[in-house]
Amino acid sequence: MTLSFINRNIFWHGVNPWGEKSHYNCEDWSSDDPLHQGLASSLEGGLIAKQKKFSCNNKFRVLCIEI
């Protein structure tokens, strides 16, 4: 696991800062390929504010919100 968010809950979410679907979403959450990337954030400090790209082989929770 990456060291960027040590000791925090990290969630895949796959949306850009404007709440739109990002193309960084691990192939619609079907890939664990380390060459693919998805967006993830800690829930601390705002979901989208501190998002980062991570390789899809990281094991994070998936946060699903219907709007």
ChimeraX attribute file (.defattr): number of C-alpha atoms within 10 A of each C-alpha:
attribute: neighborCount
match mode: 1-to-1
recipient: residues
	/A:1	11
	/A:2	8
	/A:3	6
	/A:4	12
	/A:5	12
	/A:6	10
	/A:7	8
	/A:8	11
	/A:9	12
	/A:10	21
	/A:11	19
	/A:12	26
	/A:13	24
	/A:14	27
	/A:15	19
	/A:16	15
	/A:17	13
	/A:18	8
	/A:19	11
	/A:20	9
	/A:21	13
	/A:22	16
	/A:23	14
	/A:24	22
	/A:25	23
	/A:26	23
	/A:27	14
	/A:28	12
	/A:29	14
	/A:30	9
	/A:31	16
	/A:32	16
	/A:33	13
	/A:34	12
	/A:35	11
	/A:36	16
	/A:37	22
	/A:38	26
	/A:39	22
	/A:40	26
	/A:41	26
	/A:42	21
	/A:43	16
	/A:44	11
	/A:45	9
	/A:46	10
	/A:47	18
	/A:48	19
	/A:49	13
	/A:50	13
	/A:51	22
	/A:52	16
	/A:53	15
	/A:54	23
	/A:55	21
	/A:56	23
	/A:57	16
	/A:58	15
	/A:59	12
	/A:60	15
	/A:61	12
	/A:62	13
	/A:63	14
	/A:64	10
	/A:65	6
	/A:66	3
	/A:67	4
